[in-house]
Amino acid sequence: MLYKGIPAAPGIGIGTAFVINDTEFCTVKRNIAKEDIPSETERFKKALNEIRSELEKTKKKAEKLLGKKHVKLFDAYLFVIDDPMLKDDVLSKIVSDRVNAEYALHEVLNKNLKAFDKIKDEYFKERGRDILDVARRVLKYLSGAHKKKIISVPENSIVFAANLTPTDAIAIKEDGIIGFAINMGGKTSHSTIMARALEIPAVVGMNDITQHVHDGDITIIDGIEGVVIANPDKDTLENYKRRRNMFLAEREELILIRDLPSVTKDGKKVVVSANIEIPEEVKSVIAYGGEGIGLFRTEYLYLNRKGFPSEEEQYESYRSVAEKMFPNPIVIRTMDLGGDRFLSYFHLNEEKNPFLGLRAIRFCLKHPDIFKIQLRAILRASSLGNIKMMFPMISGVGELRDVKKILEETKQELKQKGVPYDEHMEVGIMIEIPSAALTVDVLAKESDFLSIGTNDLIQYTLAVDRVNEYVAQLYEPLHLSILRLLKNIIDAGKSAGKWVSMCGEMAGEPSYTEILLGLGLEHFSVAPSSLLRVKNEVRKANYSDAAKTTDEILNEADRDLLVKKVKQKRIY
C-alpha cells in the first residue's frame, strides 16, 4: 500500500517498520487541600527541572554527533521550559484552583495552543508543536508514564511515529536507523531539519501513517518523492533497490565535482551559492563548494528567545559568516518577521491573514527603531567582508524608497560617530510579490540586484496556500504564468544592468535547472545539500540549447504535458 506525505530529506530506505504509538494522556482533575498546595507546586517545579536536565544532556550529545549548527533546535525546547506559560501560569492555576499539576498544565496548554491554531502557516504550527512536545514530556514525568523507547529499535528499521523530537533524532543517529516517517511536521519542522542533517530519508506530514503501518512490516521510504510503501510486491521492491543504488552512486559522484567550476558545456559561467539560516551552516556551504551565500535568513536571531537581539550580537553573527566566506559574497536579508514568524516577547495584533499582513519590510517600516539596530549591525560588518544587503517583500517603488531613506539615515548616524562601513555595499530587493514582478523594470533601476523568492511569488500569483492539503496540488512552479513572470523579471534585471538571483525552493530542484538557465538565470542560491546536484545539472547543460528548450515550454499551454516534459529530466 502506498502512502503520500511531504518529502523531508532525500534518499531511499528499505527495511522493517518500527512503530511508536505515543498515546494521548487522559488527564484527570484532582482537587487538593490548601495545605497540599506547596508540595504540589514543588512537584511541578521538580518535573520542569528534570526535563530541562534531560534536554541539556541530549543537547551536549547532539553537539558531539552533529556539530554546533543543530544545537539551536534544542535551545527552542529549553526556551519553552522557561516560558511563563509552562511555569508561572501553571503554578498560578494550581494555587488559585487548588488542582493537581497535571490538570493545571493540561488546561493552560489547551488555552494557549488555540492561539497557534488560528494561524495556518506551517512555521507557526511548529512553534506550537514545540510547546506540545515539552508539555507531554512534563506530563509523562508527573504521571510516571513510559513510552516505547527508540533505543530498542533493531537495526535496519524505519521508524514510524506521530512526531519525533530532536532528542529522538539523536537516538536515531546513534542506532543506525535508516529512515523515518511521521504523522506531523512540514518543511520547516525540527524533524525535517534534523533529517537533512543526519542525511537519512524522511517523510513528514503523513497524518495517520502510524495507524496503517505495523511493527515488522517490510517498508520502503522514498524521501525524494515523499512516499511510503508498506509490504510492497516483489517487482516494486526490486525497482526501489535499483533506485536506491542509483541515488547512492550519484551522491558519491557529486563529491568529485565539488571543486570544479559551475560552467555549462558551452562555457557559460553560472554562480551556485547557498541559503543559510544560522552561521554554523557555513561549514556545509564550504564543504559542498558553495560560491557564496545568496540568502542569509536572519530570523533565527529573533526567534525562540526572551527579547530582541542586541546590535552587538547581530554584528558578531554577520561578521563571523562574512569572514569565513571571504572573499566570496554573502547576501544578508533583513528580518522577515511578523505573520508566520511569531515573537513571544513582542506583541503583534492578531491578523486574519498574516501572510498579507504586517510582515517583513512592512514590520520594519512600522518599527524603524528595531529595524535600525539590524541595519547598523549589517553596515558595521560590511567593513570586514564582502557583504550585500537585501530587503524582503518589497511591493513597489514607493516602499523601496521609504526603506532606503531609513538606510541612509542609519549610514549618516554611523558616519557622524566615525564608525566604518562599506560605502559601496550593494543593496538589493527580493521579488516575491506579483506587484513587484509586474513593475520590476522600475524597481531594478533603484536596486543593485534582484533576488527572486519563488516560494511566496508562486503562492501569491496562483492564490494557493502551499501548506493547505486541499489545494497544495495547485502549487505548481511550472505553471505557465509563473514561467512567464520569471522570464520578465530576469529580462528586466539584465536590461537595467543588474544581476538576478533566485533563492526560492525552485532554484534547488535539479529538474528545473535547465529551464531556469533557459530563462536566463545565472545566479542560483540553494540549500547547502542541493549545491552539488544543481552544479552537476549546470555542468551537463548547454546554455544555448536550454534557451531553445525553454522557448518551447513558454509556448506550451498544456500544463500536464509541460510538467511531464520537465520531470522526464530526472535521473531516478
GUMIGU-395960 format. One line per field, with one value per residue (C-alpha): residue in three letters; x, y, z. Coordinates in Angstrom, 1 decimal. Layout:
resn (Ala | ...)
east (X | ...)
north (Y | ...)
up (Z | ...)
END
This chain:
resn (Met | Leu | Tyr | Lys | Gly | Ile | Pro | Ala | Ala | Pro | Gly | Ile | Gly | Ile | Gly | Thr | Ala | Phe | Val | Ile | Asn | Asp | Thr | Glu | Phe | Cys | Thr | Val | Lys | Arg | Asn | Ile | Ala | Lys | Glu | Asp | Ile | Pro | Ser | Glu | Thr | Glu | Arg | Phe | Lys | Lys | Ala | Leu | Asn | Glu | Ile | Arg | Ser | Glu | Leu | Glu | Lys | Thr | Lys | Lys | Lys | Ala | Glu | Lys | Leu | Leu | Gly | Lys | Lys | His | Val | Lys | Leu | Phe | Asp | Ala | Tyr | Leu | Phe | Val | Ile | Asp | Asp | Pro | Met | Leu | Lys | Asp | Asp | Val | Leu | Ser | Lys | Ile | Val | Ser | Asp | Arg | Val | Asn | Ala | Glu | Tyr | Ala | Leu | His | Glu | Val | Leu | Asn | Lys | Asn | Leu | Lys | Ala | Phe | Asp | Lys | Ile | Lys | Asp | Glu | Tyr | Phe | Lys | Glu | Arg | Gly | Arg | Asp | Ile | Leu | Asp | Val | Ala | Arg | Arg | Val | Leu | Lys | Tyr | Leu | Ser | Gly | Ala | His | Lys | Lys | Lys | Ile | Ile | Ser | Val | Pro | Glu | Asn | Ser | Ile | Val | Phe | Ala | Ala | Asn | Leu | Thr | Pro | Thr | Asp | Ala | Ile | Ala | Ile | Lys | Glu | Asp | Gly | Ile | Ile | Gly | Phe | Ala | Ile | Asn | Met | Gly | Gly | Lys | Thr | Ser | His | Ser | Thr | Ile | Met | Ala | Arg | Ala | Leu | Glu | Ile | Pro | Ala | Val | Val | Gly | Met | Asn | Asp | Ile | Thr | Gln | His | Val | His | Asp | Gly | Asp | Ile | Thr | Ile | Ile | Asp | Gly | Ile | Glu | Gly | Val | Val | Ile | Ala | Asn | Pro | Asp | Lys | Asp | Thr | Leu | Glu | Asn | Tyr | Lys | Arg | Arg | Arg | Asn | Met | Phe | Leu | Ala | Glu | Arg | Glu | Glu | Leu | Ile | Leu | Ile | Arg | Asp | Leu | Pro | Ser | Val | Thr | Lys | Asp | Gly | Lys | Lys | Val | Val | Val | Ser | Ala | Asn | Ile | Glu | Ile | Pro | Glu | Glu | Val | Lys | Ser | Val | Ile | Ala | Tyr | Gly | Gly | Glu | Gly | Ile | Gly | Leu | Phe | Arg | Thr | Glu | Tyr | Leu | Tyr | Leu | Asn | Arg | Lys | Gly | Phe | Pro | Ser | Glu | Glu | Glu | Gln | Tyr | Glu | Ser | Tyr | Arg | Ser | Val | Ala | Glu | Lys | Met | Phe | Pro | Asn | Pro | Ile | Val | Ile | Arg | Thr | Met | Asp | Leu | Gly | Gly | Asp | Arg | Phe | Leu | Ser | Tyr | Phe | His | Leu | Asn | Glu | Glu | Lys | Asn | Pro | Phe | Leu | Gly | Leu | Arg | Ala | Ile | Arg | Phe | Cys | Leu | Lys | His | Pro | Asp | Ile | Phe | Lys | Ile | Gln | Leu | Arg | Ala | Ile | Leu | Arg | Ala | Ser | Ser | Leu | Gly | Asn | Ile | Lys | Met | Met | Phe | Pro | Met | Ile | Ser | Gly | Val | Gly | Glu | Leu | Arg | Asp | Val | Lys | Lys | Ile | Leu | Glu | Glu | Thr | Lys | Gln | Glu | Leu | Lys | Gln | Lys | Gly | Val | Pro | Tyr | Asp | Glu | His | Met | Glu | Val | Gly | Ile | Met | Ile | Glu | Ile | Pro | Ser | Ala | Ala | Leu | Thr | Val | Asp | Val | Leu | Ala | Lys | Glu | Ser | Asp | Phe | Leu | Ser | Ile | Gly | Thr | Asn | Asp | Leu | Ile | Gln | Tyr | Thr | Leu | Ala | Val | Asp | Arg | Val | Asn | Glu | Tyr | Val | Ala | Gln | Leu | Tyr | Glu | Pro | Leu | His | Leu | Ser | Ile | Leu | Arg | Leu | Leu | Lys | Asn | Ile | Ile | Asp | Ala | Gly | Lys | Ser | Ala | Gly | Lys | Trp | Val | Ser | Met | Cys | Gly | Glu | Met | Ala | Gly | Glu | Pro | Ser | Tyr | Thr | Glu | Ile | Leu | Leu | Gly | Leu | Gly | Leu | Glu | His | Phe | Ser | Val | Ala | Pro | Ser | Ser | Leu | Leu | Arg | Val | Lys | Asn | Glu | Val | Arg | Lys | Ala | Asn | Tyr | Ser | Asp | Ala | Ala | Lys | Thr | Thr | Asp | Glu | Ile | Leu | Asn | Glu | Ala | Asp | Arg | Asp | Leu | Leu | Val | Lys | Lys | Val | Lys | Gln | Lys | Arg | Ile | Tyr)
east (0.0 | 1.3 | 1.0 | 1.9 | 3.4 | 5.8 | 9.4 | 11.7 | 15.1 | 16.2 | 17.1 | 15.5 | 15.4 | 14.2 | 13.7 | 11.3 | 8.8 | 9.2 | 6.0 | 5.9 | 2.3 | 2.5 | -0.9 | -2.6 | -2.8 | -6.1 | -5.6 | -7.8 | -8.8 | -8.0 | -8.8 | -6.2 | -6.3 | -4.9 | -2.1 | -1.1 | -0.6 | 3.2 | 4.0 | 2.1 | 3.9 | 7.2 | 6.3 | 5.7 | 8.9 | 10.8 | 9.3 | 10.4 | 13.9 | 14.2 | 13.0 | 15.4 | 18.3 | 17.4 | 17.3 | 20.6 | 22.3 | 20.8 | 21.9 | 25.5 | 25.3 | 23.9 | 26.8 | 29.2 | 27.3 | 26.1 | 28.1 | 27.0 | 24.8 | 21.9 | 22.1 | 19.7 | 16.9 | 17.3 | 17.5 | 14.0 | 12.8 | 14.8 | 13.2 | 9.7 | 10.7 | 11.3 | 8.3 | 5.9 | 3.0 | 4.6 | 5.8 | 4.0 | 0.6 | 0.5 | 1.8 | -0.8 | -3.6 | -2.5 | -2.7 | -5.9 | -8.0 | -6.4 | -5.9 | -3.2 | -0.3 | -1.2 | -4.7 | -3.4 | -0.8 | -3.4 | -5.8 | -3.1 | -1.8 | -5.1 | -5.9 | -2.6 | -2.4 | -5.7 | -3.7 | -1.4 | -4.4 | -5.7 | -2.7 | -2.4 | 1.2 | 3.4 | 6.3 | 3.9 | 2.3 | 5.8 | 6.2 | 3.0 | 4.4 | 7.5 | 5.2 | 3.1 | 6.2 | 7.7 | 4.4 | 3.9 | 7.4 | 6.4 | 3.1 | 4.9 | 7.2 | 4.4 | 2.4 | 5.3 | 4.4 | 7.0 | 6.6 | 8.3 | 11.9 | 13.8 | 16.9 | 15.2 | 14.9 | 16.5 | 19.0 | 17.7 | 14.5 | 12.3 | 10.7 | 7.0 | 5.7 | 3.2 | 6.2 | 9.9 | 11.7 | 15.4 | 16.1 | 14.6 | 16.6 | 19.8 | 18.8 | 18.2 | 21.7 | 23.3 | 21.3 | 21.7 | 18.0 | 17.7 | 14.8 | 11.6 | 8.1 | 5.9 | 2.2 | 3.1 | 5.7 | 6.3 | 9.1 | 10.2 | 9.8 | 12.6 | 12.2 | 12.8 | 15.9 | 17.3 | 16.6 | 18.7 | 21.5 | 21.5 | 21.3 | 18.7 | 15.5 | 12.4 | 8.8 | 6.7 | 3.1 | 1.6 | -1.4 | -2.1 | 0.6 | 1.0 | -2.5 | -1.7 | 1.8 | 2.6 | 5.7 | 7.7 | 6.1 | 8.6 | 8.5 | 10.0 | 10.6 | 11.2 | 12.3 | 12.7 | 9.0 | 7.6 | 6.2 | 6.0 | 5.1 | 4.1 | 4.5 | 5.5 | 5.3 | 8.4 | 8.7 | 8.2 | 10.9 | 13.4 | 12.6 | 13.3 | 16.5 | 17.7 | 16.6 | 18.4 | 21.6 | 21.4 | 20.8 | 23.8 | 26.0 | 25.0 | 25.8 | 29.3 | 29.9 | 28.8 | 31.6 | 34.1 | 32.8 | 32.9 | 36.0 | 35.2 | 33.7 | 30.0 | 30.2 | 27.8 | 29.1 | 29.2 | 31.2 | 28.5 | 29.6 | 26.8 | 27.0 | 25.7 | 25.6 | 23.8 | 20.9 | 21.6 | 19.7 | 22.5 | 26.2 | 27.2 | 25.9 | 28.8 | 30.8 | 28.4 | 28.5 | 32.3 | 32.3 | 29.9 | 31.7 | 29.3 | 30.4 | 29.0 | 25.8 | 22.9 | 20.5 | 21.3 | 18.0 | 18.3 | 15.1 | 16.8 | 18.4 | 14.9 | 13.1 | 13.0 | 14.3 | 13.1 | 13.8 | 15.3 | 18.9 | 21.3 | 23.2 | 26.4 | 25.0 | 23.8 | 27.1 | 29.1 | 26.8 | 27.1 | 30.8 | 31.6 | 29.8 | 31.4 | 34.9 | 34.6 | 33.2 | 35.6 | 36.3 | 33.0 | 30.0 | 27.2 | 23.7 | 22.1 | 18.3 | 16.8 | 14.3 | 11.2 | 9.2 | 5.5 | 2.7 | 4.1 | 7.1 | 5.9 | 7.7 | 6.6 | 8.2 | 6.7 | 3.0 | 1.6 | -2.1 | -3.9 | -4.4 | -6.9 | -4.5 | -0.9 | 0.7 | -0.9 | -0.4 | 2.3 | 5.3 | 8.9 | 9.6 | 6.2 | 7.0 | 10.4 | 8.8 | 6.3 | 9.1 | 12.1 | 13.8 | 14.0 | 15.0 | 17.8 | 19.5 | 19.8 | 20.9 | 23.7 | 24.9 | 24.9 | 26.7 | 29.4 | 30.0 | 30.3 | 33.7 | 35.1 | 33.8 | 32.0 | 28.5 | 25.4 | 22.1 | 18.6 | 15.1 | 12.2 | 8.6 | 9.0 | 5.7 | 6.5 | 8.9 | 7.4 | 8.0 | 11.6 | 12.3 | 11.0 | 13.3 | 16.3 | 15.6 | 15.9 | 19.1 | 20.6 | 19.7 | 21.5 | 24.6 | 24.8 | 24.4 | 27.4 | 29.4 | 28.9 | 30.2 | 33.2 | 32.1 | 33.4 | 31.2 | 31.4 | 30.0 | 29.8 | 27.9 | 25.3 | 21.7 | 19.1 | 15.5 | 13.5 | 11.0 | 8.3 | 5.1 | 3.2 | 3.1 | 6.9 | 7.2 | 5.0 | 6.9 | 10.3 | 11.6 | 11.1 | 12.4 | 15.5 | 16.6 | 16.6 | 18.3 | 21.8 | 20.5 | 17.3 | 16.6 | 13.5 | 11.7 | 9.7 | 8.0 | 5.8 | 5.7 | 4.1 | 1.8 | 0.6 | 0.3 | -1.7 | -3.7 | -2.6 | -1.8 | 1.1 | 0.6 | -3.2 | -3.7 | -6.8 | -5.2 | -1.5 | -1.6 | -2.3 | 1.0 | 2.8 | 6.2 | 5.9 | 2.6 | 2.8 | 2.1 | 5.0 | 7.4 | 6.4 | 6.8 | 10.2 | 11.3 | 10.0 | 11.9 | 15.2 | 15.0 | 14.1 | 17.1 | 19.5 | 18.1 | 18.8 | 22.4 | 21.6 | 22.4 | 19.4 | 19.4 | 16.8 | 16.7 | 13.4 | 13.0 | 12.5 | 16.2 | 17.2 | 15.2 | 17.7 | 14.9 | 14.2 | 17.8 | 17.9 | 14.6 | 15.9 | 19.1 | 16.9 | 15.0 | 18.4 | 19.1 | 22.8 | 22.7 | 21.2 | 21.0 | 20.0 | 20.1 | 23.7 | 22.6 | 21.5 | 24.6 | 26.3 | 23.2 | 22.4 | 26.1 | 26.0 | 23.0 | 24.6 | 27.8 | 25.7 | 23.6 | 24.2 | 23.1 | 22.1 | 20.1 | 18.4 | 17.2 | 15.6 | 14.0 | 12.6 | 11.1 | 9.2 | 7.9 | 6.9 | 4.5 | 3.2 | -0.4 | -1.0 | 0.1 | 0.2 | 2.4 | 4.7 | 5.2 | 5.8 | 8.5 | 10.4 | 10.0 | 11.4 | 14.8 | 15.1 | 17.7 | 16.0)
north (0.0 | 3.5 | 6.5 | 10.1 | 12.8 | 15.7 | 14.9 | 16.0 | 14.6 | 12.9 | 9.2 | 5.8 | 3.3 | -0.3 | -2.0 | -3.2 | -0.9 | 0.1 | 1.9 | 4.2 | 4.7 | 7.6 | 7.6 | 10.7 | 11.2 | 11.1 | 13.9 | 13.6 | 16.6 | 16.1 | 18.7 | 19.3 | 20.6 | 24.0 | 22.6 | 20.4 | 23.3 | 23.8 | 20.2 | 20.2 | 23.2 | 21.7 | 18.5 | 20.6 | 22.5 | 19.3 | 17.9 | 21.0 | 20.8 | 17.1 | 17.7 | 20.6 | 18.5 | 15.7 | 18.2 | 19.7 | 16.3 | 15.5 | 18.9 | 18.1 | 14.7 | 16.4 | 18.8 | 15.9 | 14.0 | 16.8 | 19.8 | 23.2 | 24.2 | 22.0 | 22.7 | 25.7 | 23.1 | 22.1 | 25.7 | 26.1 | 23.3 | 24.7 | 28.1 | 26.5 | 25.1 | 28.6 | 30.2 | 31.8 | 29.7 | 26.5 | 27.8 | 30.8 | 30.2 | 26.6 | 27.4 | 30.1 | 27.7 | 25.1 | 27.8 | 29.5 | 26.5 | 24.0 | 21.4 | 18.8 | 19.8 | 17.5 | 19.1 | 22.6 | 22.1 | 20.5 | 23.4 | 26.1 | 24.2 | 23.9 | 27.6 | 28.8 | 26.4 | 27.8 | 30.9 | 28.8 | 27.0 | 30.3 | 30.8 | 28.1 | 28.6 | 25.6 | 27.5 | 28.9 | 25.5 | 24.2 | 26.6 | 25.2 | 21.7 | 22.6 | 23.6 | 20.5 | 18.2 | 19.7 | 19.7 | 16.0 | 15.3 | 17.0 | 15.2 | 11.9 | 12.7 | 13.7 | 10.6 | 8.2 | 7.0 | 5.5 | 5.2 | 2.8 | 3.8 | 4.4 | 2.8 | -0.6 | -0.3 | -3.2 | -2.5 | -1.8 | -0.3 | 2.6 | 4.4 | 5.5 | 7.9 | 10.7 | 13.1 | 12.9 | 15.4 | 16.4 | 14.0 | 11.2 | 12.1 | 11.8 | 8.2 | 7.6 | 8.8 | 6.5 | 3.4 | 3.3 | 3.6 | 4.0 | 6.4 | 7.7 | 8.8 | 10.8 | 12.0 | 15.6 | 18.1 | 20.2 | 21.7 | 24.0 | 21.4 | 20.4 | 16.8 | 17.9 | 19.9 | 17.0 | 14.5 | 16.6 | 16.9 | 13.2 | 12.5 | 9.8 | 9.6 | 11.0 | 11.8 | 14.1 | 15.3 | 11.8 | 12.5 | 8.9 | 6.7 | 5.1 | 3.7 | 1.9 | 0.5 | -2.2 | -3.4 | -5.8 | -4.7 | -4.6 | -0.9 | 1.5 | 5.1 | 7.5 | 10.9 | 12.2 | 11.9 | 11.9 | 8.3 | 5.3 | 1.9 | -0.9 | -4.5 | -3.9 | -6.7 | -8.2 | -6.0 | -2.8 | -3.9 | -4.7 | -1.4 | 0.6 | -1.3 | -0.2 | 3.4 | 3.4 | 2.2 | 4.9 | 7.6 | 6.5 | 6.2 | 9.7 | 11.2 | 9.7 | 11.0 | 14.5 | 14.9 | 14.7 | 17.9 | 20.0 | 22.0 | 22.2 | 25.4 | 25.9 | 26.3 | 25.0 | 22.8 | 25.9 | 27.9 | 30.0 | 30.8 | 30.3 | 31.1 | 28.5 | 29.8 | 28.7 | 29.7 | 29.5 | 30.2 | 30.0 | 30.8 | 27.2 | 26.2 | 27.9 | 24.7 | 22.8 | 25.5 | 25.3 | 21.5 | 21.4 | 24.0 | 26.9 | 30.1 | 32.4 | 32.9 | 34.0 | 34.3 | 34.6 | 34.5 | 36.5 | 35.5 | 32.8 | 35.7 | 36.8 | 33.5 | 31.3 | 33.8 | 36.3 | 39.6 | 41.2 | 40.5 | 43.4 | 45.2 | 43.6 | 40.1 | 40.6 | 42.2 | 39.2 | 36.8 | 38.7 | 39.3 | 35.6 | 34.5 | 37.2 | 36.4 | 32.7 | 33.1 | 35.9 | 36.7 | 35.2 | 37.4 | 36.9 | 38.4 | 39.3 | 39.6 | 41.9 | 40.4 | 38.7 | 38.8 | 39.1 | 37.0 | 33.5 | 34.1 | 34.7 | 36.7 | 35.7 | 38.7 | 41.4 | 41.9 | 42.0 | 42.4 | 39.3 | 39.2 | 37.2 | 36.7 | 37.2 | 36.4 | 39.5 | 41.5 | 43.3 | 41.2 | 41.6 | 45.1 | 46.3 | 45.4 | 47.2 | 50.4 | 50.4 | 49.8 | 51.7 | 51.7 | 47.9 | 48.0 | 50.4 | 48.1 | 45.4 | 47.9 | 49.2 | 45.7 | 44.8 | 48.0 | 47.6 | 44.0 | 45.2 | 46.7 | 43.2 | 41.2 | 41.0 | 41.8 | 42.7 | 43.7 | 42.6 | 43.8 | 41.2 | 41.6 | 44.9 | 45.7 | 48.8 | 51.7 | 54.0 | 51.3 | 50.8 | 54.5 | 54.6 | 51.8 | 53.3 | 56.6 | 54.8 | 53.1 | 56.4 | 57.9 | 54.9 | 55.4 | 59.1 | 58.3 | 55.8 | 58.3 | 61.0 | 58.6 | 57.6 | 54.0 | 52.4 | 50.6 | 49.7 | 52.8 | 50.9 | 47.9 | 46.6 | 46.8 | 44.7 | 43.5 | 40.3 | 39.9 | 37.8 | 39.7 | 39.9 | 43.7 | 43.8 | 41.3 | 43.4 | 46.6 | 45.1 | 47.4 | 50.4 | 48.6 | 47.4 | 50.9 | 51.7 | 48.4 | 47.0 | 43.4 | 41.4 | 38.0 | 36.0 | 34.4 | 31.8 | 30.3 | 33.4 | 34.5 | 31.3 | 31.3 | 34.8 | 34.6 | 31.3 | 32.2 | 28.8 | 28.2 | 25.7 | 24.1 | 23.7 | 20.0 | 20.7 | 23.0 | 22.1 | 20.2 | 23.5 | 24.9 | 24.5 | 26.1 | 25.2 | 27.0 | 29.0 | 32.3 | 31.6 | 30.9 | 34.0 | 36.1 | 34.7 | 35.4 | 39.0 | 39.5 | 38.1 | 40.1 | 43.4 | 42.9 | 42.3 | 45.3 | 47.5 | 46.1 | 44.3 | 40.7 | 38.5 | 35.5 | 33.0 | 31.9 | 30.0 | 26.3 | 26.2 | 27.0 | 24.0 | 21.5 | 19.9 | 19.0 | 22.8 | 23.8 | 23.6 | 25.5 | 28.3 | 28.5 | 28.8 | 31.7 | 33.4 | 32.8 | 32.9 | 33.0 | 30.1 | 30.1 | 26.8 | 24.7 | 23.5 | 19.9 | 20.9 | 22.7 | 19.8 | 18.5 | 21.9 | 22.4 | 19.0 | 20.0 | 23.2 | 21.4 | 19.0 | 21.7 | 23.7 | 27.3 | 27.9 | 24.7 | 25.4 | 28.7 | 26.9 | 24.3 | 27.0 | 28.9 | 25.7 | 25.4 | 29.0 | 28.3 | 25.1 | 25.7 | 22.1 | 22.1 | 18.3 | 18.0 | 20.7 | 19.1 | 15.7 | 17.2 | 18.6 | 15.5 | 13.3 | 15.0 | 13.4 | 10.6 | 8.5)
up (0.0 | -1.0 | 1.3 | 0.4 | 2.6 | 2.4 | 1.3 | 4.2 | 3.4 | 0.1 | -0.1 | -0.3 | 2.6 | 2.6 | 6.0 | 8.6 | 10.3 | 14.0 | 15.1 | 18.1 | 19.2 | 21.6 | 23.0 | 24.4 | 28.1 | 29.9 | 32.4 | 35.4 | 37.6 | 41.2 | 43.9 | 46.5 | 50.0 | 50.8 | 52.9 | 50.0 | 47.6 | 48.4 | 47.8 | 44.5 | 43.2 | 44.2 | 42.4 | 39.2 | 39.6 | 40.0 | 36.8 | 34.9 | 36.3 | 35.4 | 31.8 | 31.5 | 32.7 | 30.3 | 27.3 | 28.3 | 28.3 | 24.9 | 23.6 | 24.6 | 22.9 | 19.7 | 19.6 | 19.6 | 16.9 | 14.6 | 15.4 | 16.8 | 13.9 | 15.1 | 18.8 | 18.4 | 17.9 | 21.5 | 22.6 | 21.3 | 23.7 | 26.6 | 25.9 | 26.2 | 29.6 | 30.9 | 29.2 | 31.7 | 30.2 | 31.4 | 34.7 | 36.1 | 34.6 | 35.7 | 39.2 | 39.5 | 38.5 | 41.0 | 43.7 | 42.6 | 41.6 | 44.1 | 41.4 | 40.7 | 38.5 | 35.6 | 35.2 | 35.6 | 32.9 | 30.6 | 31.0 | 30.5 | 27.5 | 25.7 | 26.2 | 24.8 | 21.8 | 20.5 | 19.5 | 17.3 | 15.6 | 14.3 | 12.1 | 9.3 | 8.4 | 9.0 | 10.6 | 13.2 | 13.8 | 14.5 | 17.4 | 18.9 | 18.5 | 20.5 | 23.4 | 23.0 | 22.9 | 26.0 | 27.8 | 27.0 | 28.5 | 31.7 | 31.8 | 31.4 | 34.2 | 36.5 | 35.7 | 35.7 | 32.2 | 29.9 | 26.1 | 23.7 | 23.5 | 20.3 | 21.9 | 21.5 | 17.7 | 15.8 | 13.0 | 9.5 | 10.8 | 9.6 | 12.4 | 12.2 | 14.9 | 15.5 | 15.9 | 16.6 | 18.8 | 18.4 | 21.3 | 19.4 | 16.3 | 18.3 | 19.2 | 15.5 | 14.7 | 17.3 | 16.5 | 12.7 | 11.9 | 8.1 | 7.9 | 9.5 | 8.6 | 11.0 | 11.1 | 11.9 | 10.5 | 7.5 | 5.5 | 8.4 | 11.2 | 13.6 | 12.4 | 8.8 | 9.7 | 11.7 | 8.9 | 6.5 | 9.0 | 9.6 | 5.8 | 6.1 | 4.1 | 5.8 | 5.0 | 7.2 | 7.3 | 6.8 | 9.0 | 10.3 | 8.9 | 12.4 | 12.0 | 8.7 | 9.2 | 11.8 | 13.5 | 11.3 | 8.0 | 5.1 | 4.1 | 1.6 | 2.4 | -0.5 | 0.8 | -2.7 | -3.7 | -0.2 | -0.4 | 2.0 | 0.6 | 3.1 | 2.2 | -1.4 | -4.1 | -5.5 | -8.6 | -6.6 | -4.1 | -6.8 | -8.6 | -5.4 | -4.7 | -8.1 | -7.5 | -4.1 | -5.6 | -8.3 | -5.7 | -3.6 | -6.7 | -7.8 | -4.3 | -4.4 | -7.9 | -7.0 | -4.4 | -7.3 | -8.9 | -5.7 | -6.7 | -10.4 | -11.9 | -12.4 | -16.2 | -18.9 | -21.7 | -24.0 | -21.5 | -19.7 | -16.1 | -13.5 | -9.8 | -7.4 | -3.9 | -0.7 | 1.5 | 5.2 | 8.5 | 11.1 | 11.0 | 11.7 | 8.2 | 6.6 | 7.2 | 5.0 | 2.3 | 2.1 | 2.2 | -0.8 | -2.8 | -2.5 | -4.2 | -1.5 | 0.5 | -1.8 | 1.1 | 4.8 | 6.6 | 9.8 | 11.5 | 13.6 | 15.7 | 16.8 | 17.4 | 20.4 | 22.9 | 25.5 | 23.8 | 20.7 | 19.9 | 20.6 | 17.9 | 19.1 | 18.9 | 15.4 | 14.3 | 15.6 | 13.7 | 10.4 | 10.9 | 11.5 | 8.4 | 6.2 | 7.4 | 6.9 | 3.4 | 2.3 | -0.5 | -1.6 | -1.1 | 1.4 | 0.9 | 4.2 | 4.1 | 6.6 | 9.1 | 7.7 | 10.9 | 11.6 | 10.5 | 10.2 | 12.4 | 15.9 | 18.6 | 22.0 | 23.6 | 21.3 | 21.0 | 17.5 | 16.9 | 15.7 | 11.9 | 10.0 | 7.1 | 8.4 | 5.1 | 3.7 | 6.9 | 8.9 | 8.0 | 6.6 | 5.4 | 6.5 | 10.0 | 9.7 | 8.4 | 11.3 | 13.8 | 12.5 | 15.9 | 15.8 | 12.1 | 12.6 | 15.1 | 12.4 | 9.8 | 12.0 | 12.7 | 8.9 | 8.0 | 10.6 | 9.5 | 5.9 | 6.6 | 7.3 | 4.4 | 1.0 | 2.3 | 0.4 | 1.9 | 0.7 | 1.6 | 1.6 | 0.4 | -1.4 | -3.2 | -5.1 | -5.7 | -3.0 | -0.3 | -1.6 | -1.3 | 2.2 | 3.2 | 1.5 | 3.3 | 6.7 | 5.5 | 4.5 | 7.9 | 9.6 | 7.4 | 8.3 | 12.0 | 11.8 | 9.8 | 12.4 | 15.0 | 12.9 | 12.6 | 9.5 | 6.9 | 3.2 | 1.5 | -1.8 | -0.4 | -2.8 | -1.8 | -3.5 | -3.1 | -3.2 | -6.0 | -4.3 | -4.8 | -8.1 | -7.9 | -7.7 | -10.5 | -12.8 | -12.0 | -11.9 | -14.6 | -12.3 | -9.2 | -11.0 | -11.7 | -7.9 | -6.8 | -7.2 | -7.7 | -7.6 | -6.0 | -6.9 | -3.9 | -5.7 | -2.6 | -2.0 | -5.6 | -6.7 | -3.7 | -4.2 | -8.0 | -8.0 | -4.9 | -3.4 | 0.3 | -0.2 | 3.3 | 2.7 | 1.9 | 0.0 | -2.6 | -2.3 | -5.6 | -7.3 | -6.1 | -9.4 | -10.1 | -13.8 | -14.2 | -17.5 | -15.6 | -13.2 | -16.0 | -17.9 | -14.7 | -14.1 | -17.7 | -17.3 | -14.0 | -15.4 | -18.6 | -16.8 | -14.5 | -17.3 | -19.3 | -16.3 | -16.0 | -12.7 | -11.7 | -10.9 | -8.5 | -7.4 | -3.8 | -3.5 | -3.4 | -7.2 | -7.6 | -5.6 | -7.7 | -10.2 | -12.6 | -13.0 | -13.6 | -17.4 | -17.7 | -15.4 | -17.4 | -20.5 | -18.9 | -18.5 | -14.8 | -14.0 | -10.2 | -8.1 | -4.3 | -2.8 | 0.4 | 1.1 | 0.5 | -3.1 | -4.1 | -5.9 | -7.5 | -9.1 | -10.1 | -11.7 | -13.8 | -14.8 | -16.0 | -18.0 | -19.7 | -22.8 | -22.3 | -25.9 | -26.1 | -22.7 | -24.1 | -27.1 | -24.9 | -22.6 | -25.6 | -26.4 | -22.9 | -22.6 | -25.5 | -24.1 | -22.8 | -21.7 | -18.1 | -17.8 | -20.8 | -19.6 | -16.2 | -17.9 | -20.1 | -17.1 | -14.9 | -17.6 | -17.0 | -13.6 | -13.4 | -10.8)
END
